[in-house]
Amino acid sequence: MNAVQLKQAVTISLTKQVQETAQAQASIMLEGFAKTQQNVQAAQAIHPTLGKVLDIKA
């Protein structure tokens, strides 16, 4: 294997590793978003009118 082929092989390997890491991080992030969304919906169910109306006196 010459130097060019070795460089290409290393570059491809590193690219695959970076892609796999990014996919894993994206999956974790999406799971976190889903949990946050569930928490928001649960909080809204407990207080369905909380924060929707503000009484302001001048």
mmJSON file of the N, C-alpha and C atoms, coordinates in Angstrom:
{"data_MODEL":{"atom_site":{
"group_PDB":["ATOM","ATOM","ATOM","ATOM","ATOM","ATOM","ATOM","ATOM","ATOM","ATOM","ATOM","ATOM","ATOM","ATOM","ATOM","ATOM","ATOM","ATOM","ATOM","ATOM","ATOM","ATOM","ATOM","ATOM","ATOM","ATOM","ATOM","ATOM","ATOM","ATOM","ATOM","ATOM","ATOM","ATOM","ATOM","ATOM","ATOM","ATOM","ATOM","ATOM","ATOM","ATOM","ATOM","ATOM","ATOM","ATOM","ATOM","ATOM","ATOM","ATOM","ATOM","ATOM","ATOM","ATOM","ATOM","ATOM","ATOM","ATOM","ATOM","ATOM","ATOM","ATOM","ATOM","ATOM","ATOM","ATOM","ATOM","ATOM","ATOM","ATOM","ATOM","ATOM","ATOM","ATOM","ATOM","ATOM","ATOM","ATOM","ATOM","ATOM","ATOM","ATOM","ATOM","ATOM","ATOM","ATOM","ATOM","ATOM","ATOM","ATOM","ATOM","ATOM","ATOM","ATOM","ATOM","ATOM","ATOM","ATOM","ATOM","ATOM","ATOM","ATOM","ATOM","ATOM","ATOM","ATOM","ATOM","ATOM","ATOM","ATOM","ATOM","ATOM","ATOM","ATOM","ATOM","ATOM","ATOM","ATOM","ATOM","ATOM","ATOM","ATOM","ATOM","ATOM","ATOM","ATOM","ATOM","ATOM","ATOM","ATOM","ATOM","ATOM","ATOM","ATOM","ATOM","ATOM","ATOM","ATOM","ATOM","ATOM","ATOM","ATOM","ATOM","ATOM","ATOM","ATOM","ATOM","ATOM","ATOM","ATOM","ATOM","ATOM","ATOM","ATOM","ATOM","ATOM","ATOM","ATOM","ATOM","ATOM","ATOM","ATOM","ATOM","ATOM","ATOM","ATOM","ATOM","ATOM","ATOM","ATOM","ATOM","ATOM","ATOM","ATOM"],
"id":[1,2,3,4,5,6,7,8,9,10,11,12,13,14,15,16,17,18,19,20,21,22,23,24,25,26,27,28,29,30,31,32,33,34,35,36,37,38,39,40,41,42,43,44,45,46,47,48,49,50,51,52,53,54,55,56,57,58,59,60,61,62,63,64,65,66,67,68,69,70,71,72,73,74,75,76,77,78,79,80,81,82,83,84,85,86,87,88,89,90,91,92,93,94,95,96,97,98,99,100,101,102,103,104,105,106,107,108,109,110,111,112,113,114,115,116,117,118,119,120,121,122,123,124,125,126,127,128,129,130,131,132,133,134,135,136,137,138,139,140,141,142,143,144,145,146,147,148,149,150,151,152,153,154,155,156,157,158,159,160,161,162,163,164,165,166,167,168,169,170,171,172,173,174],
"type_symbol":["N","C","C","N","C","C","N","C","C","N","C","C","N","C","C","N","C","C","N","C","C","N","C","C","N","C","C","N","C","C","N","C","C","N","C","C","N","C","C","N","C","C","N","C","C","N","C","C","N","C","C","N","C","C","N","C","C","N","C","C","N","C","C","N","C","C","N","C","C","N","C","C","N","C","C","N","C","C","N","C","C","N","C","C","N","C","C","N","C","C","N","C","C","N","C","C","N","C","C","N","C","C","N","C","C","N","C","C","N","C","C","N","C","C","N","C","C","N","C","C","N","C","C","N","C","C","N","C","C","N","C","C","N","C","C","N","C","C","N","C","C","N","C","C","N","C","C","N","C","C","N","C","C","N","C","C","N","C","C","N","C","C","N","C","C","N","C","C","N","C","C","N","C","C"],
"label_atom_id":["N","CA","C","N","CA","C","N","CA","C","N","CA","C","N","CA","C","N","CA","C","N","CA","C","N","CA","C","N","CA","C","N","CA","C","N","CA","C","N","CA","C","N","CA","C","N","CA","C","N","CA","C","N","CA","C","N","CA","C","N","CA","C","N","CA","C","N","CA","C","N","CA","C","N","CA","C","N","CA","C","N","CA","C","N","CA","C","N","CA","C","N","CA","C","N","CA","C","N","CA","C","N","CA","C","N","CA","C","N","CA","C","N","CA","C","N","CA","C","N","CA","C","N","CA","C","N","CA","C","N","CA","C","N","CA","C","N","CA","C","N","CA","C","N","CA","C","N","CA","C","N","CA","C","N","CA","C","N","CA","C","N","CA","C","N","CA","C","N","CA","C","N","CA","C","N","CA","C","N","CA","C","N","CA","C","N","CA","C","N","CA","C","N","CA","C","N","CA","C","N","CA","C"],
"label_alt_id":[null,null,null,null,null,null,null,null,null,null,null,null,null,null,null,null,null,null,null,null,null,null,null,null,null,null,null,null,null,null,null,null,null,null,null,null,null,null,null,null,null,null,null,null,null,null,null,null,null,null,null,null,null,null,null,null,null,null,null,null,null,null,null,null,null,null,null,null,null,null,null,null,null,null,null,null,null,null,null,null,null,null,null,null,null,null,null,null,null,null,null,null,null,null,null,null,null,null,null,null,null,null,null,null,null,null,null,null,null,null,null,null,null,null,null,null,null,null,null,null,null,null,null,null,null,null,null,null,null,null,null,null,null,null,null,null,null,null,null,null,null,null,null,null,null,null,null,null,null,null,null,null,null,null,null,null,null,null,null,null,null,null,null,null,null,null,null,null,null,null,null,null,null,null],
"label_comp_id":["MET","MET","MET","ASN","ASN","ASN","ALA","ALA","ALA","VAL","VAL","VAL","GLN","GLN","GLN","LEU","LEU","LEU","LYS","LYS","LYS","GLN","GLN","GLN","ALA","ALA","ALA","VAL","VAL","VAL","THR","THR","THR","ILE","ILE","ILE","SER","SER","SER","LEU","LEU","LEU","THR","THR","THR","LYS","LYS","LYS","GLN","GLN","GLN","VAL","VAL","VAL","GLN","GLN","GLN","GLU","GLU","GLU","THR","THR","THR","ALA","ALA","ALA","GLN","GLN","GLN","ALA","ALA","ALA","GLN","GLN","GLN","ALA","ALA","ALA","SER","SER","SER","ILE","ILE","ILE","MET","MET","MET","LEU","LEU","LEU","GLU","GLU","GLU","GLY","GLY","GLY","PHE","PHE","PHE","ALA","ALA","ALA","LYS","LYS","LYS","THR","THR","THR","GLN","GLN","GLN","GLN","GLN","GLN","ASN","ASN","ASN","VAL","VAL","VAL","GLN","GLN","GLN","ALA","ALA","ALA","ALA","ALA","ALA","GLN","GLN","GLN","ALA","ALA","ALA","ILE","ILE","ILE","HIS","HIS","HIS","PRO","PRO","PRO","THR","THR","THR","LEU","LEU","LEU","GLY","GLY","GLY","LYS","LYS","LYS","VAL","VAL","VAL","LEU","LEU","LEU","ASP","ASP","ASP","ILE","ILE","ILE","LYS","LYS","LYS","ALA","ALA","ALA"],
"label_asym_id":["A","A","A","A","A","A","A","A","A","A","A","A","A","A","A","A","A","A","A","A","A","A","A","A","A","A","A","A","A","A","A","A","A","A","A","A","A","A","A","A","A","A","A","A","A","A","A","A","A","A","A","A","A","A","A","A","A","A","A","A","A","A","A","A","A","A","A","A","A","A","A","A","A","A","A","A","A","A","A","A","A","A","A","A","A","A","A","A","A","A","A","A","A","A","A","A","A","A","A","A","A","A","A","A","A","A","A","A","A","A","A","A","A","A","A","A","A","A","A","A","A","A","A","A","A","A","A","A","A","A","A","A","A","A","A","A","A","A","A","A","A","A","A","A","A","A","A","A","A","A","A","A","A","A","A","A","A","A","A","A","A","A","A","A","A","A","A","A","A","A","A","A","A","A"],
"label_entity_id":["1","1","1","1","1","1","1","1","1","1","1","1","1","1","1","1","1","1","1","1","1","1","1","1","1","1","1","1","1","1","1","1","1","1","1","1","1","1","1","1","1","1","1","1","1","1","1","1","1","1","1","1","1","1","1","1","1","1","1","1","1","1","1","1","1","1","1","1","1","1","1","1","1","1","1","1","1","1","1","1","1","1","1","1","1","1","1","1","1","1","1","1","1","1","1","1","1","1","1","1","1","1","1","1","1","1","1","1","1","1","1","1","1","1","1","1","1","1","1","1","1","1","1","1","1","1","1","1","1","1","1","1","1","1","1","1","1","1","1","1","1","1","1","1","1","1","1","1","1","1","1","1","1","1","1","1","1","1","1","1","1","1","1","1","1","1","1","1","1","1","1","1","1","1"],
"label_seq_id":[1,1,1,2,2,2,3,3,3,4,4,4,5,5,5,6,6,6,7,7,7,8,8,8,9,9,9,10,10,10,11,11,11,12,12,12,13,13,13,14,14,14,15,15,15,16,16,16,17,17,17,18,18,18,19,19,19,20,20,20,21,21,21,22,22,22,23,23,23,24,24,24,25,25,25,26,26,26,27,27,27,28,28,28,29,29,29,30,30,30,31,31,31,32,32,32,33,33,33,34,34,34,35,35,35,36,36,36,37,37,37,38,38,38,39,39,39,40,40,40,41,41,41,42,42,42,43,43,43,44,44,44,45,45,45,46,46,46,47,47,47,48,48,48,49,49,49,50,50,50,51,51,51,52,52,52,53,53,53,54,54,54,55,55,55,56,56,56,57,57,57,58,58,58],
"pdbx_PDB_ins_code":[null,null,null,null,null,null,null,null,null,null,null,null,null,null,null,null,null,null,null,null,null,null,null,null,null,null,null,null,null,null,null,null,null,null,null,null,null,null,null,null,null,null,null,null,null,null,null,null,null,null,null,null,null,null,null,null,null,null,null,null,null,null,null,null,null,null,null,null,null,null,null,null,null,null,null,null,null,null,null,null,null,null,null,null,null,null,null,null,null,null,null,null,null,null,null,null,null,null,null,null,null,null,null,null,null,null,null,null,null,null,null,null,null,null,null,null,null,null,null,null,null,null,null,null,null,null,null,null,null,null,null,null,null,null,null,null,null,null,null,null,null,null,null,null,null,null,null,null,null,null,null,null,null,null,null,null,null,null,null,null,null,null,null,null,null,null,null,null,null,null,null,null,null,null],
"Cartn_x":[0.867,0.0,0.904,0.696,1.559,0.986,1.693,1.35,-0.008,-0.331,-1.609,-2.769,-2.633,-3.691,-3.849,-2.739,-2.787,-3.491,-3.159,-3.79,-5.289,-5.694,-7.117,-7.826,-7.205,-7.793,-7.969,-6.968,-7.039,-8.116,-8.184,-9.188,-10.592,-10.808,-12.124,-12.475,-11.518,-11.754,-12.121,-11.378,-11.664,-13.025,-13.36,-14.65,-15.793,-15.641,-16.659,-16.807,-15.696,-15.751,-16.45,-16.141,-16.759,-18.255,-18.634,-20.049,-20.791,-20.212,-20.835,-20.994,-19.987,-20.058,-21.15,-21.23,-22.258,-23.651,-23.816,-25.115,-25.495,-24.542,-24.815,-25.198,-24.48,-24.79,-26.148,-26.477,-27.785,-28.9,-28.68,-29.676,-29.916,-28.84,-28.948,-29.673,-29.349,-29.979,-31.476,-31.852,-33.267,-34.029,-33.394,-34.027,-34.256,-33.287,-33.433,-34.554,-34.673,-35.767,-37.112,-37.206,-38.459,-38.845,-37.868,-38.147,-38.586,-37.929,-38.298,-39.712,-40.041,-41.386,-42.432,-42.142,-43.067,-43.235,-42.154,-42.227,-43.048,-42.893,-43.653,-45.134,-45.453,-46.849,-47.451,-46.686,-47.181,-47.422,-46.522,-46.679,-47.902,-48.145,-49.307,-50.592,-50.571,-51.76,-52.117,-51.105,-51.348,-51.94,-51.44,-51.899,-52.265,-53.443,-53.768,-53.877,-54.113,-54.247,-53.088,-52.138,-51.016,-50.218,-50.102,-49.305,-49.992,-51.253,-51.938,-52.605,-52.913,-53.582,-52.786,-52.509,-51.81,-52.727,-52.894,-53.664,-52.702,-52.895,-52.021,-52.865,-52.479,-53.168,-52.249,-52.814,-51.989,-52.216],
"Cartn_y":[-1.184,0.0,1.235,2.078,3.259,4.356,5.453,6.534,7.155,7.306,7.921,7.026,5.728,4.788,4.731,4.768,4.76,6.01,7.155,8.414,8.364,7.844,7.741,6.795,5.676,4.704,5.31,6.038,6.677,7.752,8.533,9.599,9.01,7.949,7.305,6.743,6.117,5.556,6.642,7.731,8.83,9.46,9.595,10.154,9.28,7.968,7.041,7.174,7.273,7.409,8.702,9.795,11.083,11.014,10.383,10.257,9.42,8.326,7.479,8.231,8.998,9.789,10.846,11.514,12.534,11.917,10.751,10.079,9.693,9.219,8.851,10.084,11.174,12.404,12.959,12.877,13.345,12.497,11.218,10.331,10.679,10.917,11.298,12.632,13.579,14.89,14.78,13.963,13.798,13.128,12.189,11.576,12.623,13.495,14.575,15.52,15.848,16.703,16.046,14.742,14.018,14.032,13.829,13.859,15.25,16.275,17.649,17.95,17.498,17.719,17.031,15.835,15.127,15.893,16.427,17.198,18.464,19.11,20.324,19.99,18.924,18.528,18.141,17.457,17.08,18.32,19.287,20.521,21.296,21.292,21.986,21.29,19.986,19.25,19.555,19.762,20.061,21.458,22.419,23.809,24.276,23.921,24.223,25.715,26.562,27.993,28.809,28.156,28.854,29.626,30.934,31.768,32.244,31.88,32.287,33.649,34.046,35.32,36.084,37.349,38.197,39.347,39.559,40.698,41.83,42.941,44.088,45.264,45.833,46.999,48.194,49.278,50.479,51.439],
"Cartn_z":[0.0,0.0,0.0,-0.956,-1.0,-0.099,-0.027,0.903,0.594,-0.679,-1.068,-0.648,-0.911,-0.53,0.99,1.703,3.163,3.685,3.109,3.52,3.263,2.106,1.79,2.762,3.075,3.988,5.39,5.853,7.168,7.165,6.105,6.003,6.015,5.264,5.229,6.602,7.251,8.576,9.585,9.568,10.485,10.19,8.915,8.532,9.045,8.927,9.425,10.939,11.634,13.09,13.502,12.822,13.124,12.849,11.749,11.399,12.445,12.879,13.887,15.21,15.575,16.804,16.7,15.563,15.363,15.409,14.832,14.861,16.292,17.055,18.445,19.263,19.052,19.782,19.383,18.108,17.639,18.24,18.336,18.934,20.398,21.126,22.536,22.668,21.79,21.828,21.543,20.57,20.238,21.377,22.06,23.224,24.316,24.502,25.475,25.102,23.813,23.362,23.624,23.367,23.583,25.069,25.939,27.378,27.821,27.295,27.627,27.153,25.951,25.415,26.296,26.758,27.643,28.952,29.481,30.718,30.526,29.395,29.111,28.997,28.298,28.151,29.5,30.331,31.648,32.507,32.418,33.187,32.702,31.419,30.879,31.296,31.401,31.801,33.256,34.099,35.508,35.665,34.896,34.959,33.551,33.071,31.68,31.363,32.37,32.094,32.646,33.244,33.851,32.808,33.003,32.129,30.869,30.677,29.451,29.595,30.831,31.061,32.104,31.813,32.765,33.163,34.44,34.943,35.215,34.534,34.702,35.185,36.32,36.858,36.755,36.256,36.092,37.231],
"occupancy":[1.0,1.0,1.0,1.0,1.0,1.0,1.0,1.0,1.0,1.0,1.0,1.0,1.0,1.0,1.0,1.0,1.0,1.0,1.0,1.0,1.0,1.0,1.0,1.0,1.0,1.0,1.0,1.0,1.0,1.0,1.0,1.0,1.0,1.0,1.0,1.0,1.0,1.0,1.0,1.0,1.0,1.0,1.0,1.0,1.0,1.0,1.0,1.0,1.0,1.0,1.0,1.0,1.0,1.0,1.0,1.0,1.0,1.0,1.0,1.0,1.0,1.0,1.0,1.0,1.0,1.0,1.0,1.0,1.0,1.0,1.0,1.0,1.0,1.0,1.0,1.0,1.0,1.0,1.0,1.0,1.0,1.0,1.0,1.0,1.0,1.0,1.0,1.0,1.0,1.0,1.0,1.0,1.0,1.0,1.0,1.0,1.0,1.0,1.0,1.0,1.0,1.0,1.0,1.0,1.0,1.0,1.0,1.0,1.0,1.0,1.0,1.0,1.0,1.0,1.0,1.0,1.0,1.0,1.0,1.0,1.0,1.0,1.0,1.0,1.0,1.0,1.0,1.0,1.0,1.0,1.0,1.0,1.0,1.0,1.0,1.0,1.0,1.0,1.0,1.0,1.0,1.0,1.0,1.0,1.0,1.0,1.0,1.0,1.0,1.0,1.0,1.0,1.0,1.0,1.0,1.0,1.0,1.0,1.0,1.0,1.0,1.0,1.0,1.0,1.0,1.0,1.0,1.0,1.0,1.0,1.0,1.0,1.0,1.0],
"B_iso_or_equiv":[0.0,0.0,0.0,0.0,0.0,0.0,0.0,0.0,0.0,0.0,0.0,0.0,0.0,0.0,0.0,0.0,0.0,0.0,0.0,0.0,0.0,0.0,0.0,0.0,0.0,0.0,0.0,0.0,0.0,0.0,0.0,0.0,0.0,0.0,0.0,0.0,0.0,0.0,0.0,0.0,0.0,0.0,0.0,0.0,0.0,0.0,0.0,0.0,0.0,0.0,0.0,0.0,0.0,0.0,0.0,0.0,0.0,0.0,0.0,0.0,0.0,0.0,0.0,0.0,0.0,0.0,0.0,0.0,0.0,0.0,0.0,0.0,0.0,0.0,0.0,0.0,0.0,0.0,0.0,0.0,0.0,0.0,0.0,0.0,0.0,0.0,0.0,0.0,0.0,0.0,0.0,0.0,0.0,0.0,0.0,0.0,0.0,0.0,0.0,0.0,0.0,0.0,0.0,0.0,0.0,0.0,0.0,0.0,0.0,0.0,0.0,0.0,0.0,0.0,0.0,0.0,0.0,0.0,0.0,0.0,0.0,0.0,0.0,0.0,0.0,0.0,0.0,0.0,0.0,0.0,0.0,0.0,0.0,0.0,0.0,0.0,0.0,0.0,0.0,0.0,0.0,0.0,0.0,0.0,0.0,0.0,0.0,0.0,0.0,0.0,0.0,0.0,0.0,0.0,0.0,0.0,0.0,0.0,0.0,0.0,0.0,0.0,0.0,0.0,0.0,0.0,0.0,0.0,0.0,0.0,0.0,0.0,0.0,0.0],
"pdbx_formal_charge":[null,null,null,null,null,null,null,null,null,null,null,null,null,null,null,null,null,null,null,null,null,null,null,null,null,null,null,null,null,null,null,null,null,null,null,null,null,null,null,null,null,null,null,null,null,null,null,null,null,null,null,null,null,null,null,null,null,null,null,null,null,null,null,null,null,null,null,null,null,null,null,null,null,null,null,null,null,null,null,null,null,null,null,null,null,null,null,null,null,null,null,null,null,null,null,null,null,null,null,null,null,null,null,null,null,null,null,null,null,null,null,null,null,null,null,null,null,null,null,null,null,null,null,null,null,null,null,null,null,null,null,null,null,null,null,null,null,null,null,null,null,null,null,null,null,null,null,null,null,null,null,null,null,null,null,null,null,null,null,null,null,null,null,null,null,null,null,null,null,null,null,null,null,null],
"auth_seq_id":[1,1,1,2,2,2,3,3,3,4,4,4,5,5,5,6,6,6,7,7,7,8,8,8,9,9,9,10,10,10,11,11,11,12,12,12,13,13,13,14,14,14,15,15,15,16,16,16,17,17,17,18,18,18,19,19,19,20,20,20,21,21,21,22,22,22,23,23,23,24,24,24,25,25,25,26,26,26,27,27,27,28,28,28,29,29,29,30,30,30,31,31,31,32,32,32,33,33,33,34,34,34,35,35,35,36,36,36,37,37,37,38,38,38,39,39,39,40,40,40,41,41,41,42,42,42,43,43,43,44,44,44,45,45,45,46,46,46,47,47,47,48,48,48,49,49,49,50,50,50,51,51,51,52,52,52,53,53,53,54,54,54,55,55,55,56,56,56,57,57,57,58,58,58],
"auth_comp_id":["MET","MET","MET","ASN","ASN","ASN","ALA","ALA","ALA","VAL","VAL","VAL","GLN","GLN","GLN","LEU","LEU","LEU","LYS","LYS","LYS","GLN","GLN","GLN","ALA","ALA","ALA","VAL","VAL","VAL","THR","THR","THR","ILE","ILE","ILE","SER","SER","SER","LEU","LEU","LEU","THR","THR","THR","LYS","LYS","LYS","GLN","GLN","GLN","VAL","VAL","VAL","GLN","GLN","GLN","GLU","GLU","GLU","THR","THR","THR","ALA","ALA","ALA","GLN","GLN","GLN","ALA","ALA","ALA","GLN","GLN","GLN","ALA","ALA","ALA","SER","SER","SER","ILE","ILE","ILE","MET","MET","MET","LEU","LEU","LEU","GLU","GLU","GLU","GLY","GLY","GLY","PHE","PHE","PHE","ALA","ALA","ALA","LYS","LYS","LYS","THR","THR","THR","GLN","GLN","GLN","GLN","GLN","GLN","ASN","ASN","ASN","VAL","VAL","VAL","GLN","GLN","GLN","ALA","ALA","ALA","ALA","ALA","ALA","GLN","GLN","GLN","ALA","ALA","ALA","ILE","ILE","ILE","HIS","HIS","HIS","PRO","PRO","PRO","THR","THR","THR","LEU","LEU","LEU","GLY","GLY","GLY","LYS","LYS","LYS","VAL","VAL","VAL","LEU","LEU","LEU","ASP","ASP","ASP","ILE","ILE","ILE","LYS","LYS","LYS","ALA","ALA","ALA"],
"auth_asym_id":["A","A","A","A","A","A","A","A","A","A","A","A","A","A","A","A","A","A","A","A","A","A","A","A","A","A","A","A","A","A","A","A","A","A","A","A","A","A","A","A","A","A","A","A","A","A","A","A","A","A","A","A","A","A","A","A","A","A","A","A","A","A","A","A","A","A","A","A","A","A","A","A","A","A","A","A","A","A","A","A","A","A","A","A","A","A","A","A","A","A","A","A","A","A","A","A","A","A","A","A","A","A","A","A","A","A","A","A","A","A","A","A","A","A","A","A","A","A","A","A","A","A","A","A","A","A","A","A","A","A","A","A","A","A","A","A","A","A","A","A","A","A","A","A","A","A","A","A","A","A","A","A","A","A","A","A","A","A","A","A","A","A","A","A","A","A","A","A","A","A","A","A","A","A"],
"auth_atom_id":["N","CA","C","N","CA","C","N","CA","C","N","CA","C","N","CA","C","N","CA","C","N","CA","C","N","CA","C","N","CA","C","N","CA","C","N","CA","C","N","CA","C","N","CA","C","N","CA","C","N","CA","C","N","CA","C","N","CA","C","N","CA","C","N","CA","C","N","CA","C","N","CA","C","N","CA","C","N","CA","C","N","CA","C","N","CA","C","N","CA","C","N","CA","C","N","CA","C","N","CA","C","N","CA","C","N","CA","C","N","CA","C","N","CA","C","N","CA","C","N","CA","C","N","CA","C","N","CA","C","N","CA","C","N","CA","C","N","CA","C","N","CA","C","N","CA","C","N","CA","C","N","CA","C","N","CA","C","N","CA","C","N","CA","C","N","CA","C","N","CA","C","N","CA","C","N","CA","C","N","CA","C","N","CA","C","N","CA","C","N","CA","C","N","CA","C","N","CA","C","N","CA","C"],
"pdbx_PDB_model_num":[1,1,1,1,1,1,1,1,1,1,1,1,1,1,1,1,1,1,1,1,1,1,1,1,1,1,1,1,1,1,1,1,1,1,1,1,1,1,1,1,1,1,1,1,1,1,1,1,1,1,1,1,1,1,1,1,1,1,1,1,1,1,1,1,1,1,1,1,1,1,1,1,1,1,1,1,1,1,1,1,1,1,1,1,1,1,1,1,1,1,1,1,1,1,1,1,1,1,1,1,1,1,1,1,1,1,1,1,1,1,1,1,1,1,1,1,1,1,1,1,1,1,1,1,1,1,1,1,1,1,1,1,1,1,1,1,1,1,1,1,1,1,1,1,1,1,1,1,1,1,1,1,1,1,1,1,1,1,1,1,1,1,1,1,1,1,1,1,1,1,1,1,1,1]
}}}
